């Protein structure tokens, strides 16, 4: 191969790599939209913003209410559903803030010259145990609510679950 061809091929590869890296930098930062019309794809270094977390909580509760309306619940079933919903709602409202505080504590501790790793591990274990208890309690409430449903209502719930699983596993 001649020297001139090697220069052209090498220059083309260098230009291509420069374009790819430049595109990645523009997409991953606010350079692409300094006015803020389109938000950055990675605000806060990849962590969801607090407003996004509130949107998720509202969406989860909205979906639950939407399905509950289609079930035409009686009063006893509505009471069990409201108990489950209130438990989830309270955890969703406080859980995001607790997670943010724990993350801030971790970052603060890890920025120290001699971080207390054992303390961080204990905090993580406590958080995991608390969350595990929360899940266990909610699964019990969910099972109690499901057992209070009649056959047609259970069939509607099972159909909805199968459809969602089919969408996510296809």
Beta strands, then each sheet from edge to edge (+ up, - down):
end
